[in-house]
Amino acid sequence: MVRIRTACATLAIVGATVAVAAVPAAAAPAAARSATTASCPTGWGSLAKSATTTAVAPVRDIRTGRHDCYDRMVVDVPGAGTGAGYSVRYVDALHQDGSGRHIPVAGGAVLEVRVGAPAYDPETGAATYPGRVARPLPGVDLTGYRTFRDTRYAGSFEGETQIGLGVRARLPFRVLQLDGRIVVDVAHSWTATR
């Protein structure tokens, strides 16, 4: 009888030790899973977004960056504060202001980005941004981007700068009007995880 009790006690202790040791091991994959499926912002939608202010300060640079949940394009307008307006919308095709010239943009969908600031000095007419019409944005390399496929400079006409942004598909996007810059974020997907 003593042997049976000793055997049962030993099994109970071993079982408890195994159970306690197994909890962290089982919890680790769940923690790793939740870290890789962290939520991304949602609710941006894909409808046109705009702010109708205009800046005299000119566009100086256009750059892009990759993030976990979205790809980002930033239009730098130093000196404009939050006064540079914008209009960002999906279009069937990009047409240059003034001439109406069609500018091909690669990708499953095209975002037309208009910034309420010229890409030239308003007093002298000298270019402040080195973009060339219908060409990719200078210095922008989209290799490795999940959403962005192409960029095209469409020019600056009557104080407004126009850019074509080719994306993988019609995806949700947001526009931020920050101090001296306009930011366009395009989500990697419609779902709320990475």
Number of C-alpha atoms within 10 A of each C-alpha: 6 7 8 9 10 11 12 12 12 12 12 12 12 12 12 12 11 11 11 11 11 11 10 11 10 10 11 11 11 11 10 10 11 11 10 10 11 12 13 16 14 16 11 15 15 17 12 15 15 15 16 11 13 18 21 19 23 26 29 18 19 22 15 20 15 16 12 12 21 22 21 21 21 17 22 21 28 16 16 21 14 18 23 31 20 24 16 24 15 21 13 9 15 25 17 20 16 10 8 9 12 13 17 17 24 17 18 14 20 26 27 23 25 21 30 28 29 28 27 23 16 16 7 7 10 10 16 16 20 15 21 13 16 20 15 19 24 16 12 14 15 16 9 9 18 19 25 29 21 21 27 24 24 27 21 25 16 11 18 23 23 27 27 29 26 24 26 19 15 20 20 20 25 19 22 14 17 15 15 18 25 24 18 22 22 25 29 25 19 17 13 15 15 15
